Amino acid sequence: MSEVLMIDDDQSLSSLLCEFLSGQGYTTRCADNGRAGLREMYERKPDLVILDVTMPQMDGWETLKRIREISDAPVIMLTARDEESNILRGFSLGADDYVTKPFSFAQLAARIKTVLARKGGSPSGEHLISGSLEVDIPSRRVTRGGDTISLTPTEFNLLIALMRRQGEALSSEELARQVWGPQYANEVGFVRRYVWHLRQKVEVDPENPQYIHNERGFGYRFEAADKLSNRG
């Protein structure tokens, strides 16, 4: 049974949502501020966190930053802030999904199910190599030239979706379906944002990518630069 931690200063909303999620089969915990939420993270090690942005004492941005220092548990940001800059900020700090208020409990439950499935859905025993980039899927370890690269669960799943189809042009819609689920097929903005963040971590020079290449007007292709040069 997966445990969900809700960090939100709106105690009425937290109580109702935790009650709803308990009815969906989840174990739930609530914290009404960032500091209390971090204590719960240390003590309970939840499988997923739902995190509000605007809170007293420690806001959601700082809380997310602290969470990522101690855990790779998926984090869904829950907030009334739907501006592009805020969404990008959440992704850059390691958020896995972003739900804006108002929302339906059923919608959030569907997002939780999808995010948890992404975290645990990789087959065991698989090892991917391209150039100096290596991914050991059972241990979820990514290295480039022997140096470890820290990825969020969603960044990791996007990387392996690309690497498993090396040399193929994959549409943004197909990547959205593979990484986020069928209900996200039209959310190509997620793909664009996450590709940007993934490049910041796996590429030596993100402005001149050696692995993740644009297919203009279509999507992306993963292919190590040394393979491209060998073709020429």
Backbone bond lengths (Angstrom), bond angles and torsions (degrees), N, CA, C in turn:
res aa  C-N    CA-C-N  psi(-1)  N-CA   C-N-CA  omega(-1)  CA-C   N-CA-C  phi
1 M - - - 1.466 - - 1.530 109.24 -
2 S 1.322 117.53 123.80 1.461 121.74 -177.53 1.525 111.16 -76.27
3 E 1.332 115.92 143.28 1.460 121.16 178.80 1.528 109.73 -105.80
4 V 1.319 115.75 130.43 1.458 122.94 -178.85 1.528 109.03 -113.71
5 L 1.324 115.82 129.88 1.468 121.11 176.00 1.518 109.08 -106.26
6 M 1.338 116.16 124.60 1.461 122.86 178.93 1.528 108.42 -103.74
7 I 1.354 116.39 119.77 1.466 120.97 178.09 1.521 108.27 -114.97
8 D 1.316 116.90 105.00 1.467 121.89 -175.16 1.518 107.93 -160.01
9 D 1.342 117.20 136.06 1.455 119.87 -179.08 1.524 112.63 -79.75
10 D 1.328 117.94 -7.50 1.467 121.82 175.31 1.537 107.37 -83.89
11 Q 1.322 115.56 91.92 1.458 120.05 -172.53 1.520 112.67 -66.66
12 S 1.322 117.54 -31.19 1.468 120.20 178.59 1.526 110.00 -65.86
13 L 1.339 116.16 -46.38 1.457 120.61 178.24 1.524 110.78 -62.86
14 S 1.321 116.94 -44.67 1.465 121.12 -179.21 1.517 111.19 -60.02
15 S 1.330 115.97 -44.01 1.455 120.45 -178.57 1.529 111.23 -63.50
16 L 1.326 116.33 -45.66 1.466 120.35 179.84 1.524 111.22 -65.11
17 L 1.336 116.81 -42.66 1.460 120.39 -177.77 1.526 110.63 -68.21
18 C 1.329 116.99 -42.84 1.458 119.60 178.57 1.527 111.22 -62.33
19 E 1.312 116.06 -37.98 1.469 120.16 177.18 1.530 110.30 -64.28
20 F 1.335 116.25 -42.64 1.463 120.34 178.99 1.528 111.01 -63.42
21 L 1.337 116.94 -46.22 1.464 120.66 -177.92 1.529 111.44 -67.15
22 S 1.336 117.29 -32.36 1.464 120.28 175.04 1.523 110.26 -61.25
23 G 1.334 115.17 -38.09 1.463 120.10 176.65 1.512 113.34 -68.40
24 Q 1.353 116.37 -19.04 1.461 121.83 177.49 1.529 112.10 -90.60
25 G 1.327 116.36 2.64 1.461 119.75 176.24 1.518 115.66 99.50
26 Y 1.335 117.86 7.42 1.459 120.82 179.46 1.522 110.98 -96.18
27 T 1.321 116.35 148.11 1.456 121.42 165.93 1.527 106.73 -84.11
28 T 1.316 117.83 132.79 1.465 120.22 -174.30 1.521 111.76 -124.99
29 R 1.337 114.19 148.73 1.457 122.71 172.89 1.517 107.28 -135.14
30 C 1.318 117.27 148.85 1.468 121.63 180.00 1.523 110.02 -124.46
31 A 1.326 115.98 142.52 1.457 122.66 173.12 1.517 107.69 -136.20
32 D 1.344 118.10 137.62 1.462 120.23 -172.50 1.521 113.85 -97.41
33 N 1.345 117.84 7.40 1.466 120.74 173.78 1.527 108.93 -161.02
34 G 1.328 115.65 169.17 1.448 120.20 -175.46 1.512 114.48 -62.55
35 R 1.325 116.57 -41.15 1.470 119.90 -178.06 1.523 110.37 -64.63
36 A 1.331 116.10 -43.92 1.469 119.35 177.87 1.522 110.19 -64.42
37 G 1.334 116.12 -36.54 1.457 120.18 178.66 1.517 112.10 -63.59
38 L 1.331 117.44 -40.60 1.459 120.63 178.78 1.528 111.49 -66.04
39 R 1.335 116.73 -36.39 1.465 119.30 175.88 1.524 110.39 -61.70
40 E 1.341 116.00 -41.27 1.467 120.31 177.77 1.533 110.37 -63.89
41 M 1.345 116.39 -37.94 1.462 120.11 179.22 1.527 110.34 -60.78
42 Y 1.315 117.45 -44.95 1.459 121.86 179.87 1.529 111.40 -63.51
43 E 1.334 114.81 -44.05 1.463 119.45 -172.30 1.525 113.12 -81.39
44 R 1.337 117.62 -38.27 1.465 120.77 -170.02 1.529 114.08 -104.43
45 K 1.340 116.95 -26.07 1.470 121.30 -176.47 1.534 110.89 49.44
46 P 1.325 117.20 63.72 1.474 120.92 -177.04 1.527 112.15 -66.18
47 D 1.320 115.46 160.92 1.465 121.44 179.76 1.520 111.98 -79.71
48 L 1.335 117.28 -24.09 1.466 121.71 -178.11 1.519 109.11 -156.14
49 V 1.336 115.69 147.65 1.467 121.52 -179.92 1.523 109.30 -122.58
50 I 1.332 116.29 134.19 1.461 122.77 169.87 1.521 106.13 -106.07
51 L 1.324 116.41 121.69 1.467 120.11 -167.79 1.527 111.86 -127.97
52 D 1.331 115.96 123.27 1.459 121.61 174.51 1.530 108.91 -79.06
53 V 1.320 116.27 158.51 1.465 120.49 -179.97 1.525 111.55 -92.54
54 T 1.332 117.95 -51.99 1.456 121.89 -174.10 1.526 110.19 -89.12
55 M 1.336 116.34 104.75 1.459 121.96 -179.33 1.524 109.29 -143.19
56 P 1.330 117.83 154.77 1.464 120.54 175.98 1.516 111.09 -74.79
57 Q 1.318 116.62 164.99 1.466 125.38 176.65 1.523 112.94 70.06
58 M 1.314 117.49 -55.42 1.460 121.46 179.33 1.523 107.58 -148.41
59 D 1.347 116.96 118.27 1.462 118.54 -176.84 1.527 111.48 -75.60
60 G 1.330 115.44 174.97 1.455 120.42 -175.74 1.507 114.10 -64.61
61 W 1.348 117.13 -33.16 1.463 120.01 179.80 1.533 110.67 -62.93
62 E 1.322 115.54 -49.25 1.464 119.74 -179.42 1.535 110.53 -66.76
63 T 1.330 116.27 -38.52 1.462 120.12 178.64 1.523 110.64 -62.44
64 L 1.341 116.59 -43.78 1.461 120.54 178.79 1.524 110.99 -61.63
65 K 1.330 115.98 -41.68 1.460 120.41 179.00 1.539 110.25 -60.03
66 R 1.335 116.44 -43.14 1.467 120.66 179.62 1.530 111.09 -68.41
67 I 1.332 116.62 -38.16 1.469 119.92 178.34 1.518 110.17 -60.07
68 R 1.328 116.38 -43.53 1.463 120.22 -177.21 1.523 112.80 -68.64
69 E 1.330 117.00 -14.68 1.463 119.79 176.06 1.526 111.52 -78.63
70 I 1.335 116.73 -19.55 1.461 119.58 -174.57 1.519 114.04 -123.50
71 S 1.345 117.89 -10.56 1.462 119.00 -172.49 1.524 111.50 -155.44
72 D 1.346 115.43 148.74 1.458 120.00 171.97 1.529 111.00 -106.78
73 A 1.345 116.58 18.61 1.466 120.53 177.36 1.532 109.51 -58.94
74 P 1.331 117.91 137.60 1.468 119.79 179.21 1.528 111.46 -58.55
75 V 1.338 115.33 143.32 1.462 121.76 179.51 1.523 109.22 -126.36
76 I 1.326 116.04 126.33 1.468 121.93 174.03 1.520 107.43 -106.17
77 M 1.324 116.79 119.04 1.458 120.97 177.15 1.533 108.82 -78.38
78 L 1.309 116.01 133.75 1.463 122.02 -178.41 1.524 107.21 -125.23
79 T 1.343 116.68 109.95 1.461 118.72 -171.27 1.520 112.12 -159.09
80 A 1.313 115.57 160.16 1.465 121.19 175.06 1.514 111.98 -83.14
81 R 1.337 117.65 -8.10 1.464 122.06 -177.67 1.529 109.79 -84.25
82 D 1.326 116.49 106.44 1.465 119.45 -176.85 1.526 113.02 -110.45
83 E 1.345 117.54 13.33 1.452 119.73 178.70 1.526 110.54 -67.95
84 E 1.331 115.93 147.19 1.456 121.56 179.99 1.533 111.66 -54.30
85 S 1.320 117.34 -40.56 1.463 120.50 -177.23 1.525 111.42 -63.60
86 N 1.335 116.76 -37.02 1.456 119.65 179.04 1.520 111.64 -71.36
87 I 1.330 116.58 -39.05 1.459 119.88 177.74 1.525 110.34 -62.76
88 L 1.326 116.28 -45.15 1.462 120.65 178.70 1.528 111.08 -62.89
89 R 1.311 116.38 -37.77 1.465 119.40 178.83 1.525 110.27 -64.03
90 G 1.325 116.55 -42.91 1.459 119.99 177.96 1.512 111.77 -60.14
91 F 1.334 116.96 -46.03 1.461 120.69 179.09 1.523 111.06 -62.93
92 S 1.339 116.97 -40.81 1.466 119.91 -177.27 1.524 111.47 -65.44
93 L 1.334 117.31 -27.62 1.460 121.04 179.66 1.524 112.57 -87.64
94 G 1.351 116.17 -5.71 1.462 118.67 174.87 1.511 115.65 112.11
95 A 1.344 119.01 13.64 1.460 120.81 175.70 1.526 110.17 -68.28
96 D 1.326 116.35 150.93 1.462 121.24 -179.48 1.521 112.88 -103.97
97 D 1.312 117.69 -20.64 1.455 121.15 177.34 1.519 107.70 -159.15
98 Y 1.337 115.27 167.40 1.450 120.63 -172.81 1.525 108.17 -143.32
99 V 1.320 117.75 115.85 1.466 122.47 179.80 1.521 108.14 -117.85
100 T 1.318 116.66 126.75 1.465 120.60 -178.08 1.523 111.40 -98.10
101 K 1.326 115.06 145.05 1.466 122.07 175.66 1.525 109.41 -81.86
102 P 1.333 118.64 144.97 1.474 127.40 -3.98 1.525 111.55 -75.37
103 F 1.323 115.95 156.69 1.457 121.60 -178.75 1.523 108.10 -147.55
104 S 1.323 115.85 163.15 1.460 119.68 175.40 1.521 108.96 -96.24
105 F 1.312 116.83 147.27 1.458 120.67 178.72 1.523 110.35 -61.31
106 A 1.328 116.73 -37.40 1.468 120.63 179.75 1.529 110.30 -63.25
107 Q 1.341 116.23 -39.40 1.464 119.85 178.35 1.525 110.30 -62.44
108 L 1.322 116.88 -45.57 1.460 120.08 -179.27 1.521 110.82 -65.42
109 A 1.334 116.98 -39.40 1.468 120.08 178.64 1.523 110.73 -61.21
110 A 1.340 116.99 -37.70 1.461 120.53 177.80 1.521 110.73 -65.85
111 R 1.330 117.08 -39.72 1.462 120.93 178.45 1.532 109.95 -64.47
112 I 1.327 116.70 -42.37 1.464 121.01 179.62 1.528 110.33 -60.06
113 K 1.310 116.12 -46.29 1.469 120.84 -179.74 1.527 110.74 -59.99
114 T 1.336 116.59 -42.98 1.463 121.00 -178.23 1.522 111.11 -66.87
115 V 1.338 116.97 -44.61 1.463 120.67 -178.44 1.526 110.94 -64.79
116 L 1.329 117.80 -41.99 1.460 120.37 178.34 1.524 111.47 -65.35
117 A 1.333 116.95 -36.26 1.463 120.49 177.64 1.518 111.01 -65.20
118 R 1.357 116.72 -38.26 1.467 120.26 178.03 1.518 110.79 -62.70
119 K 1.318 116.45 -37.72 1.462 119.67 -175.78 1.518 111.82 -66.87
120 G 1.324 116.72 -36.71 1.465 118.43 -173.07 1.501 115.19 -111.82
121 G 1.339 118.66 15.37 1.444 119.44 -170.47 1.509 116.95 -94.30
122 S 1.313 120.83 4.22 1.461 121.38 -176.01 1.520 111.22 -84.14
123 P 1.331 118.57 135.80 1.459 120.48 177.67 1.524 110.96 -67.34
124 S 1.334 115.54 149.31 1.460 119.47 -178.29 1.520 110.85 -79.98
125 G 1.340 114.76 159.72 1.444 120.67 173.27 1.514 115.48 83.31
126 E 1.312 119.04 -1.65 1.453 120.79 -175.19 1.524 110.42 -90.95
127 H 1.351 114.75 137.05 1.463 121.09 179.69 1.526 107.40 -133.68
128 L 1.345 117.16 123.09 1.455 122.15 -176.33 1.521 109.84 -111.90
129 I 1.334 115.88 135.83 1.461 121.13 179.77 1.521 109.23 -134.27
130 S 1.325 115.55 135.24 1.464 121.31 173.42 1.516 107.59 -148.75
131 G 1.342 116.70 114.21 1.450 119.30 -175.53 1.516 110.11 58.92
132 S 1.321 117.54 -129.40 1.470 121.13 179.52 1.528 112.33 -91.71
133 L 1.335 116.50 3.52 1.469 121.32 -178.72 1.530 109.85 -94.78
134 E 1.326 116.40 128.01 1.458 121.44 -179.89 1.530 109.77 -131.00
135 V 1.336 115.01 141.14 1.464 121.15 177.65 1.521 108.33 -129.21
136 D 1.325 115.81 119.05 1.461 121.34 173.31 1.522 107.07 -100.70
137 I 1.334 116.63 106.53 1.462 120.38 -170.67 1.529 113.24 -68.85
138 P 1.345 120.62 -43.46 1.471 118.21 -179.68 1.531 113.42 -56.60
139 S 1.330 116.51 -40.60 1.473 119.82 -179.28 1.524 112.16 -90.82
140 R 1.350 116.29 -6.16 1.464 122.42 -177.46 1.538 110.69 56.19
141 R 1.328 115.34 39.68 1.465 120.96 -177.86 1.523 109.73 -105.45
142 V 1.338 115.36 129.66 1.465 121.91 179.25 1.520 107.94 -119.49
143 T 1.339 116.03 130.32 1.460 119.94 177.91 1.522 109.70 -133.73
144 R 1.325 115.67 152.06 1.462 122.48 171.78 1.516 107.58 -130.76
145 G 1.326 115.51 116.05 1.456 119.37 -176.42 1.512 112.72 60.01
146 G 1.327 117.27 29.76 1.458 122.15 179.66 1.511 114.82 89.42
147 D 1.342 117.90 -12.07 1.464 121.68 179.44 1.521 110.16 -89.08
148 T 1.323 116.48 132.12 1.461 121.41 -178.78 1.519 111.15 -72.58
149 I 1.340 115.98 136.54 1.465 123.04 176.58 1.522 107.92 -113.32
150 S 1.313 117.05 126.61 1.461 121.92 -179.53 1.522 110.00 -90.99
151 L 1.343 116.28 119.75 1.453 121.76 179.58 1.521 110.59 -120.51
152 T 1.327 116.52 149.90 1.463 120.64 171.11 1.531 108.15 -72.85
153 P 1.344 118.98 163.19 1.465 119.94 178.69 1.529 113.46 -55.04
154 T 1.329 117.65 -40.00 1.454 119.79 -179.31 1.522 111.52 -71.00
155 E 1.323 117.73 -41.22 1.464 120.77 175.98 1.529 110.25 -59.44
156 F 1.329 116.32 -41.28 1.459 121.16 179.38 1.525 110.69 -62.09
157 N 1.314 117.08 -46.30 1.467 120.56 -178.80 1.520 112.03 -66.56
158 L 1.326 117.63 -35.12 1.461 120.53 176.39 1.527 110.02 -66.27
159 L 1.323 116.84 -41.64 1.457 120.07 179.98 1.519 111.69 -62.26
160 I 1.335 117.76 -45.57 1.464 118.24 -178.15 1.530 111.29 -71.41
161 A 1.340 117.46 -30.13 1.468 119.21 175.48 1.521 110.42 -61.79
162 L 1.328 116.86 -39.26 1.462 121.49 178.07 1.526 111.31 -72.64
163 M 1.328 117.30 -44.86 1.459 120.77 -174.51 1.527 112.61 -68.90
164 R 1.320 117.38 -31.78 1.469 119.64 178.85 1.530 112.16 -66.39
165 R 1.322 116.08 -18.78 1.472 120.20 -178.45 1.526 110.00 -120.22
166 Q 1.340 116.09 43.28 1.463 120.90 -175.59 1.523 111.00 -56.35
167 G 1.337 113.90 135.19 1.448 120.51 179.30 1.508 114.59 87.03
168 E 1.344 117.45 -9.94 1.461 121.38 179.97 1.529 110.45 -97.48
169 A 1.319 115.75 143.36 1.465 120.74 172.95 1.521 108.05 -83.35
170 L 1.320 116.93 120.75 1.457 122.38 -179.60 1.517 109.01 -110.57
171 S 1.326 116.53 131.01 1.464 119.78 179.68 1.524 109.58 -70.67
172 S 1.330 116.01 155.37 1.462 120.47 176.82 1.518 110.61 -60.76
173 E 1.349 116.83 -36.71 1.464 120.70 179.55 1.522 111.02 -64.02
174 E 1.334 116.75 -41.69 1.464 119.56 179.88 1.517 111.17 -65.86
175 L 1.322 116.90 -41.21 1.458 119.92 177.73 1.528 111.36 -64.05
176 A 1.338 116.62 -39.59 1.467 120.03 177.52 1.521 110.41 -61.33
177 R 1.337 117.00 -42.26 1.470 120.25 178.98 1.525 111.02 -64.26
178 Q 1.331 116.63 -43.62 1.458 120.25 -176.86 1.525 112.59 -67.81
179 V 1.324 116.22 -42.13 1.466 120.37 -172.11 1.524 112.38 -89.64
180 W 1.329 117.20 -40.86 1.458 120.53 -176.22 1.527 113.66 -102.55
181 G 1.332 117.99 -20.65 1.452 121.41 -178.84 1.519 112.12 112.95
182 P 1.356 117.68 160.77 1.466 122.11 -175.08 1.520 114.10 -56.17
183 Q 1.337 116.51 -34.26 1.460 119.43 -177.38 1.523 112.68 -70.51
184 Y 1.342 116.90 -8.35 1.461 121.43 -179.50 1.527 112.56 -105.66
185 A 1.328 117.22 12.86 1.469 120.37 -173.30 1.528 112.68 -56.63
186 N 1.332 117.82 -30.61 1.464 120.74 -178.53 1.528 113.15 -92.02
187 E 1.331 116.73 -2.26 1.473 120.06 -178.14 1.528 110.20 -87.70
188 V 1.327 116.64 59.35 1.464 120.20 -175.85 1.533 111.78 -68.40
189 G 1.330 116.88 -18.60 1.459 119.81 176.07 1.517 111.48 -61.60
190 F 1.351 117.24 -34.68 1.462 120.84 176.37 1.527 110.04 -59.23
191 V 1.335 115.97 -43.61 1.460 120.06 -177.87 1.523 109.98 -63.22
192 R 1.330 116.67 -47.61 1.458 120.45 -178.66 1.525 111.00 -59.10
193 R 1.321 116.83 -45.12 1.462 120.06 -178.59 1.523 111.56 -65.18
194 Y 1.330 116.17 -43.94 1.455 118.93 -177.42 1.522 112.50 -71.74
195 V 1.340 118.16 -34.01 1.462 119.85 174.86 1.528 109.52 -60.40
196 W 1.336 116.54 -41.50 1.464 120.26 178.72 1.529 110.59 -58.80
197 H 1.336 116.79 -48.70 1.465 120.53 -178.93 1.526 111.52 -67.60
198 L 1.330 117.23 -37.70 1.455 120.26 179.34 1.520 110.92 -64.00
199 R 1.320 116.42 -39.57 1.466 119.61 177.66 1.526 111.75 -62.50
200 Q 1.320 117.56 -35.56 1.461 120.08 179.79 1.530 111.11 -60.96
201 K 1.324 116.47 -24.74 1.460 120.08 -175.26 1.530 113.27 -100.39
202 V 1.333 117.58 -38.95 1.476 118.41 -173.40 1.521 113.34 -95.45
203 E 1.328 117.47 -21.56 1.461 120.23 -178.44 1.528 111.06 -90.58
204 V 1.324 116.81 140.93 1.460 120.96 173.65 1.527 109.88 -65.36
205 D 1.334 116.11 -43.15 1.464 122.91 176.54 1.527 107.94 -128.20
206 P 1.341 117.90 96.93 1.468 120.87 -176.56 1.522 114.21 -57.52
207 E 1.343 117.21 -25.73 1.461 119.93 179.39 1.530 112.14 -75.75
208 N 1.320 116.08 -18.24 1.470 121.94 177.90 1.530 108.03 -131.70
209 P 1.327 116.42 72.43 1.466 120.75 -171.97 1.524 113.62 -61.14
210 Q 1.328 114.34 138.76 1.463 122.06 178.23 1.522 112.06 -103.58
211 Y 1.321 117.38 -8.45 1.464 121.23 -177.81 1.535 112.68 -123.25
212 I 1.325 116.77 -54.28 1.466 120.89 -172.95 1.526 108.75 -100.03
213 H 1.322 116.09 109.93 1.463 121.97 -173.19 1.525 110.88 -109.81
214 N 1.332 116.15 142.67 1.462 121.56 176.10 1.519 111.03 -74.00
215 E 1.314 115.95 139.57 1.463 122.33 165.84 1.528 104.81 -111.22
216 R 1.322 115.84 96.42 1.459 122.00 -168.55 1.535 112.37 -51.29
217 G 1.340 114.89 127.33 1.457 121.34 178.10 1.510 114.64 74.53
218 F 1.354 117.12 5.05 1.467 119.50 -176.64 1.524 112.04 -130.79
219 G 1.321 116.72 -58.01 1.459 119.02 -176.65 1.505 111.95 173.43
220 Y 1.345 116.62 -128.07 1.460 121.07 -172.78 1.529 110.69 -143.74
221 R 1.324 114.06 157.63 1.459 121.62 177.53 1.521 108.19 -137.21
222 F 1.337 115.73 135.11 1.458 120.72 177.11 1.520 108.68 -101.92
223 E 1.325 115.95 122.85 1.463 120.85 177.79 1.518 108.48 -162.69
224 A 1.326 116.10 126.85 1.474 120.42 -179.12 1.523 110.11 -65.62
225 A 1.325 115.80 143.62 1.458 121.47 -175.42 1.523 111.85 -60.12
226 D 1.344 118.34 -32.88 1.467 119.52 -178.73 1.520 111.73 -66.92
227 K 1.343 116.84 -29.92 1.454 119.23 176.24 1.523 111.35 -70.54
228 L 1.350 114.84 -37.05 1.471 118.62 178.06 1.511 110.39 -64.73
229 S 1.347 117.92 -41.80 1.450 120.36 -178.67 1.525 111.25 -67.81
230 N 1.333 117.72 -33.42 1.458 121.00 178.41 1.523 112.21 -66.19
231 R 1.351 114.73 -30.05 1.460 118.66 178.00 1.513 111.45 -65.91
232 G 1.367 114.31 -35.12 1.453 118.57 -177.18 1.516 111.12 -74.41
